[in-house]
Amino acid sequence: MIETPFNFEPNLLPEEYQKLGQLSLRWSHIEHVIGNCLKVMLRLSEDEAIVIVFPASLELRLRKMKELAEINELNPDAQRAHDEIQLVMKGIQYVRNNVVHAVVIPETDGEHTFHLRSKKRSLTKEQIFSTEELTNYAAHAALSLRYALGHKQLAPGARYPLPDRPEIPKFLRELIPTHKK
């Protein structure tokens, strides 16, 4: 096996790699469920959604869902879940993009930050890991919306209750208001 030339790898613990992998997969699944929600809102078949929805960025999916929700009234469960997704995904996207597209840079204190040069921002491991509850909440919100829009494998009217919104990490409070709806 060819060894990696990058020097950051020995400085991340196996548990940190595992947590980064878990968060990354959760973010991908959330984005997939959001795509399915848009597919349902557009009344597309699976094949049509593969052409229209799934190549679209998460930002575009969220924007189109918002536009559709403004012209087609959602039921109360769907509206609440939609509003929460629109709100919390601002923070999730911020962290996700920073982690997935970052370079890991050593700091003078021996720690490493995830630096996203294109946005001129860095996140610490602690900041990234502090978003796990928010990530899990976003997953519940996406599933709640999917159920509220009608889920083909469930009985009509099946519900997926939305848990209370967790505390927003301090570094994300400019992106996500901390008051509860």
Backbone as JSON Lines, residues from 0, in Angstrom:
{"i":0,"aa":"M","n":[0.84,-1.18,0.0],"ca":[0.0,0.0,0.0],"c":[0.89,1.24,0.0]}
{"i":1,"aa":"I","n":[0.51,2.22,-0.78],"ca":[1.25,3.49,-0.83],"c":[0.84,4.32,0.39]}
{"i":2,"aa":"E","n":[1.8,4.81,1.13],"ca":[1.51,5.63,2.32],"c":[1.12,7.04,1.91]}
{"i":3,"aa":"T","n":[0.32,7.67,2.74],"ca":[-0.11,9.04,2.49],"c":[1.03,10.02,2.78]}
{"i":4,"aa":"P","n":[1.12,11.08,2.01],"ca":[2.14,12.09,2.28],"c":[1.66,13.17,3.26]}
{"i":5,"aa":"F","n":[0.41,13.11,3.7],"ca":[-0.14,14.18,4.53],"c":[0.16,13.94,6.0]}
{"i":6,"aa":"N","n":[0.55,15.01,6.69],"ca":[1.01,14.88,8.08],"c":[-0.07,15.03,9.14]}
{"i":7,"aa":"F","n":[-1.29,15.34,8.77],"ca":[-2.33,15.54,9.78],"c":[-2.91,14.22,10.29]}
{"i":8,"aa":"E","n":[-2.81,13.18,9.53],"ca":[-3.5,11.94,9.87],"c":[-3.12,11.35,11.22]}
{"i":9,"aa":"P","n":[-1.85,11.33,11.61],"ca":[-1.53,10.76,12.93],"c":[-2.09,11.58,14.1]}
{"i":10,"aa":"N","n":[-2.49,12.81,13.83],"ca":[-2.95,13.68,14.9],"c":[-4.45,13.61,15.14]}
{"i":11,"aa":"L","n":[-5.16,12.83,14.37],"ca":[-6.57,12.61,14.6],"c":[-6.73,11.21,15.2]}
{"i":12,"aa":"L","n":[-7.49,11.13,16.26],"ca":[-7.72,9.86,16.93],"c":[-8.71,9.01,16.13]}
{"i":13,"aa":"P","n":[-8.64,7.69,16.27],"ca":[-9.61,6.84,15.58],"c":[-11.06,7.23,15.88]}
{"i":14,"aa":"E","n":[-11.33,7.62,17.13],"ca":[-12.71,8.03,17.48],"c":[-13.1,9.3,16.74]}
{"i":15,"aa":"E","n":[-12.13,10.18,16.48],"ca":[-12.43,11.42,15.76],"c":[-12.71,11.11,14.28]}
{"i":16,"aa":"Y","n":[-11.92,10.22,13.71],"ca":[-12.22,9.79,12.33],"c":[-13.61,9.17,12.26]}
{"i":17,"aa":"Q","n":[-13.93,8.35,13.24],"ca":[-15.24,7.7,13.26],"c":[-16.35,8.74,13.34]}
{"i":18,"aa":"K","n":[-16.21,9.71,14.22],"ca":[-17.24,10.73,14.38],"c":[-17.37,11.57,13.11]}
{"i":19,"aa":"L","n":[-16.26,11.93,12.49],"ca":[-16.32,12.68,11.23],"c":[-17.03,11.86,10.15]}
{"i":20,"aa":"G","n":[-16.76,10.58,10.1],"ca":[-17.44,9.71,9.14],"c":[-18.92,9.61,9.41]}
{"i":21,"aa":"Q","n":[-19.28,9.45,10.68],"ca":[-20.7,9.37,11.04],"c":[-21.43,10.65,10.66]}
{"i":22,"aa":"L","n":[-20.85,11.79,11.02],"ca":[-21.49,13.07,10.69],"c":[-21.62,13.22,9.18]}
{"i":23,"aa":"S","n":[-20.58,12.88,8.45],"ca":[-20.63,13.02,6.99],"c":[-21.73,12.15,6.38]}
{"i":24,"aa":"L","n":[-21.86,10.92,6.85],"ca":[-22.92,10.06,6.34],"c":[-24.3,10.57,6.74]}
{"i":25,"aa":"R","n":[-24.44,11.09,7.95],"ca":[-25.73,11.66,8.37],"c":[-26.08,12.85,7.48]}
{"i":26,"aa":"W","n":[-25.11,13.72,7.22],"ca":[-25.36,14.87,6.35],"c":[-25.81,14.4,4.96]}
{"i":27,"aa":"S","n":[-25.19,13.37,4.44],"ca":[-25.58,12.84,3.13],"c":[-27.0,12.29,3.15]}
{"i":28,"aa":"H","n":[-27.35,11.59,4.21],"ca":[-28.7,11.04,4.31],"c":[-29.75,12.15,4.46]}
{"i":29,"aa":"I","n":[-29.43,13.17,5.22],"ca":[-30.35,14.31,5.35],"c":[-30.59,14.93,3.97]}
{"i":30,"aa":"E","n":[-29.53,15.14,3.23],"ca":[-29.65,15.73,1.9],"c":[-30.49,14.83,0.99]}
{"i":31,"aa":"H","n":[-30.33,13.52,1.12],"ca":[-31.12,12.58,0.32],"c":[-32.61,12.67,0.68]}
{"i":32,"aa":"V","n":[-32.92,12.71,1.96],"ca":[-34.33,12.81,2.37],"c":[-34.92,14.13,1.9]}
{"i":33,"aa":"I","n":[-34.15,15.2,1.98],"ca":[-34.62,16.5,1.48],"c":[-34.9,16.4,-0.02]}
{"i":34,"aa":"G","n":[-34.06,15.69,-0.75],"ca":[-34.31,15.47,-2.17],"c":[-35.61,14.71,-2.39]}
{"i":35,"aa":"N","n":[-35.87,13.71,-1.57],"ca":[-37.12,12.97,-1.68],"c":[-38.32,13.87,-1.37]}
{"i":36,"aa":"C","n":[-38.16,14.78,-0.42],"ca":[-39.25,15.72,-0.11],"c":[-39.55,16.6,-1.31]}
{"i":37,"aa":"L","n":[-38.51,17.11,-1.94],"ca":[-38.73,17.94,-3.13],"c":[-39.36,17.12,-4.25]}
{"i":38,"aa":"K","n":[-38.94,15.88,-4.41],"ca":[-39.53,14.99,-5.42],"c":[-41.04,14.88,-5.2]}
{"i":39,"aa":"V","n":[-41.45,14.67,-3.95],"ca":[-42.87,14.54,-3.64],"c":[-43.59,15.87,-3.89]}
{"i":40,"aa":"M","n":[-42.97,16.97,-3.46],"ca":[-43.6,18.28,-3.66],"c":[-43.8,18.59,-5.14]}
{"i":41,"aa":"L","n":[-42.89,18.09,-5.98],"ca":[-43.0,18.31,-7.43],"c":[-43.81,17.23,-8.13]}
{"i":42,"aa":"R","n":[-44.23,16.2,-7.36],"ca":[-45.0,15.07,-7.9],"c":[-44.25,14.37,-9.03]}
{"i":43,"aa":"L","n":[-42.97,14.12,-8.82],"ca":[-42.14,13.48,-9.83],"c":[-42.03,11.98,-9.55]}
{"i":44,"aa":"S","n":[-41.82,11.24,-10.6],"ca":[-41.5,9.81,-10.45],"c":[-40.05,9.7,-9.99]}
{"i":45,"aa":"E","n":[-39.66,8.49,-9.61],"ca":[-38.27,8.27,-9.2],"c":[-37.31,8.6,-10.34]}
{"i":46,"aa":"D","n":[-37.64,8.15,-11.56],"ca":[-36.77,8.41,-12.71],"c":[-36.69,9.9,-13.02]}
{"i":47,"aa":"E","n":[-37.82,10.6,-12.92],"ca":[-37.8,12.05,-13.15],"c":[-36.97,12.77,-12.1]}
{"i":48,"aa":"A","n":[-37.1,12.32,-10.84],"ca":[-36.34,12.95,-9.75],"c":[-34.84,12.74,-9.92]}
{"i":49,"aa":"I","n":[-34.46,11.58,-10.45],"ca":[-33.03,11.31,-10.69],"c":[-32.47,12.31,-11.71]}
{"i":50,"aa":"V","n":[-33.3,12.73,-12.63],"ca":[-32.87,13.7,-13.65],"c":[-32.96,15.14,-13.13]}
{"i":51,"aa":"I","n":[-34.03,15.45,-12.39],"ca":[-34.32,16.83,-12.02],"c":[-33.81,17.2,-10.62]}
{"i":52,"aa":"V","n":[-34.09,16.39,-9.63],"ca":[-33.86,16.76,-8.23],"c":[-32.47,16.38,-7.74]}
{"i":53,"aa":"F","n":[-32.1,15.13,-7.91],"ca":[-30.9,14.64,-7.24],"c":[-29.59,15.22,-7.76]}
{"i":54,"aa":"P","n":[-29.51,15.7,-9.0],"ca":[-28.28,16.4,-9.39],"c":[-28.17,17.81,-8.81]}
{"i":55,"aa":"A","n":[-29.28,18.34,-8.32],"ca":[-29.31,19.71,-7.8],"c":[-28.57,19.81,-6.46]}
{"i":56,"aa":"S","n":[-27.98,20.96,-6.24],"ca":[-27.31,21.2,-4.96],"c":[-28.32,21.26,-3.83]}
{"i":57,"aa":"L","n":[-27.85,21.09,-2.63],"ca":[-28.74,21.2,-1.47],"c":[-29.35,22.6,-1.4]}
{"i":58,"aa":"E","n":[-28.56,23.61,-1.69],"ca":[-29.07,24.99,-1.66],"c":[-30.25,25.16,-2.62]}
{"i":59,"aa":"L","n":[-30.12,24.6,-3.82],"ca":[-31.2,24.71,-4.8],"c":[-32.42,23.91,-4.34]}
{"i":60,"aa":"R","n":[-32.21,22.73,-3.8],"ca":[-33.33,21.93,-3.3],"c":[-34.1,22.7,-2.23]}
{"i":61,"aa":"L","n":[-33.37,23.27,-1.29],"ca":[-34.03,24.02,-0.21],"c":[-34.77,25.24,-0.74]}
{"i":62,"aa":"R","n":[-34.16,25.93,-1.69],"ca":[-34.8,27.13,-2.25],"c":[-36.08,26.75,-3.0]}
{"i":63,"aa":"K","n":[-36.04,25.68,-3.78],"ca":[-37.22,25.26,-4.53],"c":[-38.32,24.77,-3.59]}
{"i":64,"aa":"M","n":[-37.93,24.07,-2.52],"ca":[-38.93,23.64,-1.53],"c":[-39.61,24.86,-0.9]}
{"i":65,"aa":"K","n":[-38.82,25.87,-0.59],"ca":[-39.37,27.09,0.01],"c":[-40.33,27.78,-0.96]}
{"i":66,"aa":"E","n":[-39.94,27.89,-2.21],"ca":[-40.8,28.52,-3.21],"c":[-42.09,27.73,-3.39]}
{"i":67,"aa":"L","n":[-42.0,26.42,-3.43],"ca":[-43.21,25.6,-3.57],"c":[-44.1,25.72,-2.34]}
{"i":68,"aa":"A","n":[-43.51,25.77,-1.16],"ca":[-44.3,25.89,0.07],"c":[-45.02,27.24,0.13]}
{"i":69,"aa":"E","n":[-44.47,28.24,-0.54],"ca":[-45.13,29.55,-0.57],"c":[-46.34,29.58,-1.49]}
{"i":70,"aa":"I","n":[-46.34,28.74,-2.52],"ca":[-47.48,28.76,-3.45],"c":[-48.44,27.59,-3.24]}
{"i":71,"aa":"N","n":[-48.0,26.54,-2.58],"ca":[-48.86,25.39,-2.28],"c":[-48.85,25.19,-0.77]}
{"i":72,"aa":"E","n":[-49.97,25.48,-0.14],"ca":[-50.04,25.39,1.32],"c":[-49.71,23.97,1.8]}
{"i":73,"aa":"L","n":[-48.85,23.91,2.79],"ca":[-48.5,22.63,3.4],"c":[-49.39,22.38,4.6]}
{"i":74,"aa":"N","n":[-49.6,21.11,4.93],"ca":[-50.35,20.82,6.14],"c":[-49.51,21.28,7.35]}
{"i":75,"aa":"P","n":[-50.12,21.46,8.52],"ca":[-49.37,22.02,9.67],"c":[-48.12,21.23,10.05]}
{"i":76,"aa":"D","n":[-48.17,19.9,10.02],"ca":[-46.97,19.11,10.34],"c":[-45.86,19.36,9.32]}
{"i":77,"aa":"A","n":[-46.25,19.37,8.05],"ca":[-45.26,19.6,6.99],"c":[-44.69,21.01,7.09]}
{"i":78,"aa":"Q","n":[-45.53,21.99,7.38],"ca":[-45.05,23.37,7.47],"c":[-44.06,23.54,8.61]}
{"i":79,"aa":"R","n":[-44.36,22.95,9.75],"ca":[-43.44,23.06,10.9],"c":[-42.11,22.41,10.58]}
{"i":80,"aa":"A","n":[-42.14,21.2,10.03],"ca":[-40.9,20.5,9.68],"c":[-40.13,21.26,8.61]}
{"i":81,"aa":"H","n":[-40.84,21.77,7.62],"ca":[-40.21,22.55,6.55],"c":[-39.52,23.78,7.12]}
{"i":82,"aa":"D","n":[-40.21,24.5,7.99],"ca":[-39.63,25.7,8.59],"c":[-38.36,25.37,9.37]}
{"i":83,"aa":"E","n":[-38.4,24.27,10.11],"ca":[-37.22,23.87,10.89],"c":[-36.06,23.48,9.98]}
{"i":84,"aa":"I","n":[-36.35,22.76,8.92],"ca":[-35.29,22.38,7.98],"c":[-34.66,23.63,7.37]}
{"i":85,"aa":"Q","n":[-35.5,24.55,6.93],"ca":[-34.97,25.77,6.32],"c":[-34.08,26.52,7.31]}
{"i":86,"aa":"L","n":[-34.44,26.49,8.57],"ca":[-33.68,27.21,9.59],"c":[-32.37,26.5,9.92]}
{"i":87,"aa":"V","n":[-32.43,25.25,10.31],"ca":[-31.24,24.57,10.83],"c":[-30.26,24.16,9.73]}
{"i":88,"aa":"M","n":[-30.73,23.97,8.52],"ca":[-29.81,23.55,7.46],"c":[-28.8,24.64,7.12]}
{"i":89,"aa":"K","n":[-29.08,25.88,7.46],"ca":[-28.08,26.94,7.26],"c":[-26.82,26.62,8.05]}
{"i":90,"aa":"G","n":[-26.99,26.18,9.29],"ca":[-25.86,25.82,10.12],"c":[-25.23,24.5,9.7]}
{"i":91,"aa":"I","n":[-26.08,23.53,9.37],"ca":[-25.56,22.22,8.96],"c":[-24.72,22.37,7.68]}
{"i":92,"aa":"Q","n":[-25.22,23.13,6.72],"ca":[-24.47,23.34,5.48],"c":[-23.13,24.02,5.75]}
{"i":93,"aa":"Y","n":[-23.15,25.0,6.63],"ca":[-21.94,25.74,6.98],"c":[-20.87,24.76,7.48]}
{"i":94,"aa":"V","n":[-21.25,23.9,8.41],"ca":[-20.3,22.95,8.99],"c":[-19.94,21.87,7.98]}
{"i":95,"aa":"R","n":[-20.93,21.31,7.34],"ca":[-20.7,20.24,6.37],"c":[-19.73,20.67,5.29]}
{"i":96,"aa":"N","n":[-19.99,21.82,4.68],"ca":[-19.11,22.3,3.62],"c":[-17.71,22.55,4.14]}
{"i":97,"aa":"N","n":[-17.62,23.05,5.36],"ca":[-16.3,23.32,5.93],"c":[-15.54,22.02,6.17]}
{"i":98,"aa":"V","n":[-16.22,20.99,6.62],"ca":[-15.55,19.71,6.9],"c":[-15.19,19.0,5.59]}
{"i":99,"aa":"V","n":[-16.14,18.89,4.7],"ca":[-15.96,18.08,3.5],"c":[-14.94,18.71,2.54]}
{"i":100,"aa":"H","n":[-14.87,20.01,2.5],"ca":[-14.0,20.68,1.53],"c":[-12.77,21.32,2.17]}
{"i":101,"aa":"A","n":[-12.55,21.06,3.43],"ca":[-11.45,21.71,4.15],"c":[-10.13,20.99,3.96]}
{"i":102,"aa":"V","n":[-9.08,21.71,4.3],"ca":[-7.78,21.09,4.53],"c":[-7.55,21.16,6.03]}
{"i":103,"aa":"V","n":[-6.88,20.18,6.57],"ca":[-6.62,20.12,8.0],"c":[-5.26,20.75,8.25]}
{"i":104,"aa":"I","n":[-5.25,21.8,9.07],"ca":[-4.04,22.59,9.29],"c":[-3.65,22.52,10.76]}
{"i":105,"aa":"P","n":[-2.36,22.24,11.03],"ca":[-1.91,22.24,12.43],"c":[-1.82,23.67,12.97]}
{"i":106,"aa":"E","n":[-2.23,23.83,14.21],"ca":[-2.15,25.12,14.88],"c":[-0.97,25.12,15.84]}
{"i":107,"aa":"T","n":[-0.61,26.27,16.35],"ca":[0.55,26.37,17.25],"c":[0.34,25.63,18.56]}
{"i":108,"aa":"D","n":[-0.92,25.43,18.96],"ca":[-1.21,24.74,20.22],"c":[-1.21,23.21,20.07]}
{"i":109,"aa":"G","n":[-0.87,22.73,18.88],"ca":[-0.85,21.29,18.64],"c":[-2.16,20.74,18.11]}
{"i":110,"aa":"E","n":[-3.22,21.51,18.18],"ca":[-4.51,21.09,17.63],"c":[-4.52,21.34,16.13]}
{"i":111,"aa":"H","n":[-5.54,20.86,15.5],"ca":[-5.71,21.05,14.06],"c":[-7.07,21.67,13.8]}
{"i":112,"aa":"T","n":[-7.13,22.53,12.8],"ca":[-8.4,23.11,12.39],"c":[-8.71,22.67,10.96]}
{"i":113,"aa":"F","n":[-9.99,22.69,10.66],"ca":[-10.47,22.39,9.32],"c":[-10.66,23.73,8.63]}
{"i":114,"aa":"H","n":[-9.75,24.04,7.71],"ca":[-9.72,25.35,7.07],"c":[-10.31,25.26,5.66]}
{"i":115,"aa":"L","n":[-11.3,26.1,5.43],"ca":[-11.92,26.19,4.11],"c":[-11.42,27.49,3.47]}
{"i":116,"aa":"R","n":[-10.43,27.35,2.64],"ca":[-9.77,28.53,2.07],"c":[-10.73,29.39,1.26]}
{"i":117,"aa":"S","n":[-11.63,28.78,0.49],"ca":[-12.53,29.55,-0.37],"c":[-13.44,30.48,0.43]}
{"i":118,"aa":"K","n":[-13.72,30.15,1.68],"ca":[-14.57,30.98,2.53],"c":[-13.77,31.7,3.62]}
{"i":119,"aa":"K","n":[-12.46,31.45,3.65],"ca":[-11.59,32.07,4.64],"c":[-12.08,31.81,6.06]}
{"i":120,"aa":"R","n":[-12.42,30.55,6.33],"ca":[-12.89,30.21,7.67],"c":[-12.33,28.87,8.1]}
{"i":121,"aa":"S","n":[-12.21,28.74,9.41],"ca":[-11.72,27.5,10.02],"c":[-12.65,27.08,11.13]}
{"i":122,"aa":"L","n":[-12.78,25.77,11.29],"ca":[-13.54,25.21,12.4],"c":[-12.64,24.25,13.17]}
{"i":123,"aa":"T","n":[-12.81,24.26,14.48],"ca":[-12.07,23.31,15.3],"c":[-12.84,21.99,15.33]}
{"i":124,"aa":"K","n":[-12.15,20.95,15.77],"ca":[-12.82,19.66,15.94],"c":[-13.97,19.81,16.94]}
{"i":125,"aa":"E","n":[-13.73,20.56,18.0],"ca":[-14.76,20.73,19.02],"c":[-16.0,21.39,18.44]}
{"i":126,"aa":"Q","n":[-15.81,22.39,17.59],"ca":[-16.97,23.03,16.95],"c":[-17.71,22.03,16.07]}
{"i":127,"aa":"I","n":[-16.99,21.29,15.29],"ca":[-17.62,20.32,14.39],"c":[-18.4,19.29,15.2]}
{"i":128,"aa":"F","n":[-17.76,18.73,16.22],"ca":[-18.4,17.68,17.01],"c":[-19.57,18.23,17.83]}
{"i":129,"aa":"S","n":[-19.56,19.53,18.12],"ca":[-20.66,20.12,18.89],"c":[-21.95,20.19,18.09]}
{"i":130,"aa":"T","n":[-21.89,19.9,16.8],"ca":[-23.09,19.97,15.95],"c":[-23.8,18.62,15.81]}
{"i":131,"aa":"E","n":[-23.37,17.62,16.55],"ca":[-24.0,16.31,16.4],"c":[-25.49,16.35,16.74]}
{"i":132,"aa":"E","n":[-25.86,16.99,17.84],"ca":[-27.28,17.08,18.22],"c":[-28.07,17.81,17.14]}
{"i":133,"aa":"L","n":[-27.52,18.89,16.62],"ca":[-28.2,19.66,15.58],"c":[-28.33,18.82,14.3]}
{"i":134,"aa":"T","n":[-27.3,18.06,13.99],"ca":[-27.35,17.15,12.83],"c":[-28.46,16.13,13.02]}
{"i":135,"aa":"N","n":[-28.53,15.54,14.2],"ca":[-29.58,14.55,14.47],"c":[-30.96,15.19,14.4]}
{"i":136,"aa":"Y","n":[-31.08,16.41,14.9],"ca":[-32.34,17.12,14.84],"c":[-32.74,17.38,13.38]}
{"i":137,"aa":"A","n":[-31.78,17.79,12.57],"ca":[-32.06,18.03,11.14],"c":[-32.55,16.75,10.47]}
{"i":138,"aa":"A","n":[-31.97,15.63,10.85],"ca":[-32.43,14.34,10.3],"c":[-33.87,14.07,10.69]}
{"i":139,"aa":"H","n":[-34.21,14.32,11.95],"ca":[-35.6,14.13,12.39],"c":[-36.54,15.09,11.66]}
{"i":140,"aa":"A","n":[-36.1,16.32,11.46],"ca":[-36.94,17.3,10.76],"c":[-37.17,16.87,9.31]}
{"i":141,"aa":"A","n":[-36.13,16.38,8.66],"ca":[-36.28,15.92,7.28],"c":[-37.25,14.74,7.2]}
{"i":142,"aa":"L","n":[-37.11,13.8,8.12],"ca":[-38.03,12.65,8.13],"c":[-39.45,13.08,8.49]}
{"i":143,"aa":"S","n":[-39.58,14.02,9.4],"ca":[-40.9,14.53,9.77],"c":[-41.59,15.15,8.54]}
{"i":144,"aa":"L","n":[-40.84,15.92,7.78],"ca":[-41.4,16.51,6.56],"c":[-41.77,15.42,5.56]}
{"i":145,"aa":"R","n":[-40.9,14.46,5.4],"ca":[-41.18,13.38,4.43],"c":[-42.47,12.65,4.8]}
{"i":146,"aa":"Y","n":[-42.66,12.35,6.07],"ca":[-43.91,11.69,6.5],"c":[-45.1,12.62,6.27]}
{"i":147,"aa":"A","n":[-44.95,13.89,6.62],"ca":[-46.07,14.83,6.5],"c":[-46.48,15.07,5.05]}
{"i":148,"aa":"L","n":[-45.55,14.88,4.14],"ca":[-45.87,15.03,2.72],"c":[-46.53,13.78,2.15]}
{"i":149,"aa":"G","n":[-46.53,12.71,2.92],"ca":[-47.09,11.44,2.48],"c":[-45.95,10.5,2.11]}
{"i":150,"aa":"H","n":[-45.93,9.38,2.74],"ca":[-44.87,8.41,2.51],"c":[-45.5,7.17,1.9]}
{"i":151,"aa":"K","n":[-45.04,6.77,0.74],"ca":[-45.68,5.69,-0.02],"c":[-45.69,4.35,0.71]}
{"i":152,"aa":"Q","n":[-44.76,4.14,1.64],"ca":[-44.69,2.86,2.33],"c":[-45.46,2.85,3.65]}
{"i":153,"aa":"L","n":[-46.11,3.95,3.97],"ca":[-46.84,4.04,5.23],"c":[-48.31,4.35,4.98]}
{"i":154,"aa":"A","n":[-49.09,4.1,5.99],"ca":[-50.52,4.43,5.89],"c":[-50.69,5.94,5.74]}
{"i":155,"aa":"P","n":[-51.69,6.36,4.97],"ca":[-51.95,7.79,4.84],"c":[-52.13,8.43,6.23]}
{"i":156,"aa":"G","n":[-51.56,9.58,6.39],"ca":[-51.68,10.3,7.66],"c":[-50.67,9.88,8.71]}
{"i":157,"aa":"A","n":[-49.75,8.96,8.38],"ca":[-48.73,8.56,9.35],"c":[-47.91,9.8,9.72]}
{"i":158,"aa":"R","n":[-47.55,9.86,10.99],"ca":[-46.83,11.04,11.49],"c":[-45.48,10.64,12.04]}
{"i":159,"aa":"Y","n":[-44.56,11.58,11.98],"ca":[-43.23,11.43,12.56],"c":[-43.01,12.69,13.38]}
{"i":160,"aa":"P","n":[-43.27,12.62,14.69],"ca":[-43.19,13.82,15.52],"c":[-41.8,14.44,15.51]}
{"i":161,"aa":"L","n":[-41.76,15.73,15.5],"ca":[-40.51,16.48,15.51],"c":[-40.09,16.72,16.95]}
{"i":162,"aa":"P","n":[-38.87,16.31,17.34],"ca":[-38.43,16.6,18.71],"c":[-38.18,18.09,18.9]}
{"i":163,"aa":"D","n":[-37.98,18.49,20.13],"ca":[-37.64,19.88,20.41],"c":[-36.29,20.2,19.8]}
{"i":164,"aa":"R","n":[-36.16,21.42,19.3],"ca":[-34.9,21.86,18.73],"c":[-33.84,21.92,19.84]}
{"i":165,"aa":"P","n":[-32.67,21.37,19.58],"ca":[-31.61,21.42,20.6],"c":[-31.0,22.82,20.67]}
{"i":166,"aa":"E","n":[-30.18,23.01,21.67],"ca":[-29.45,24.27,21.78],"c":[-28.53,24.41,20.57]}
{"i":167,"aa":"I","n":[-28.49,25.61,20.04],"ca":[-27.65,25.87,18.88],"c":[-26.24,26.19,19.37]}
{"i":168,"aa":"P","n":[-25.21,25.53,18.83],"ca":[-23.84,25.87,19.23],"c":[-23.56,27.36,19.03]}
{"i":169,"aa":"K","n":[-22.83,27.95,19.93],"ca":[-22.58,29.4,19.91],"c":[-22.07,29.89,18.57]}
{"i":170,"aa":"F","n":[-21.15,29.16,17.96],"ca":[-20.55,29.64,16.71],"c":[-21.54,29.66,15.54]}
{"i":171,"aa":"L","n":[-22.71,29.05,15.71],"ca":[-23.71,29.02,14.64],"c":[-24.9,29.96,14.91]}
{"i":172,"aa":"R","n":[-24.89,30.63,16.01],"ca":[-26.06,31.43,16.39],"c":[-26.33,32.62,15.48]}
{"i":173,"aa":"E","n":[-25.33,33.08,14.75],"ca":[-25.59,34.14,13.76],"c":[-26.35,33.59,12.57]}
{"i":174,"aa":"L","n":[-26.13,32.33,12.27],"ca":[-26.82,31.69,11.15],"c":[-28.19,31.15,11.52]}
{"i":175,"aa":"I","n":[-28.31,30.69,12.78],"ca":[-29.55,30.07,13.24],"c":[-30.02,30.81,14.5]}
{"i":176,"aa":"P","n":[-31.14,31.5,14.43],"ca":[-31.65,32.17,15.64],"c":[-31.86,31.16,16.76]}
{"i":177,"aa":"T","n":[-31.54,31.55,17.99],"ca":[-31.62,30.62,19.11],"c":[-32.99,30.58,19.76]}
{"i":178,"aa":"H","n":[-33.9,31.47,19.38],"ca":[-35.23,31.4,19.99],"c":[-35.99,30.21,19.41]}
{"i":179,"aa":"K","n":[-36.85,29.67,20.21],"ca":[-37.69,28.55,19.76],"c":[-38.94,29.1,19.11]}
{"i":180,"aa":"K","n":[-39.43,28.36,18.13],"ca":[-40.67,28.78,17.48],"c":[-41.86,28.4,18.32]}
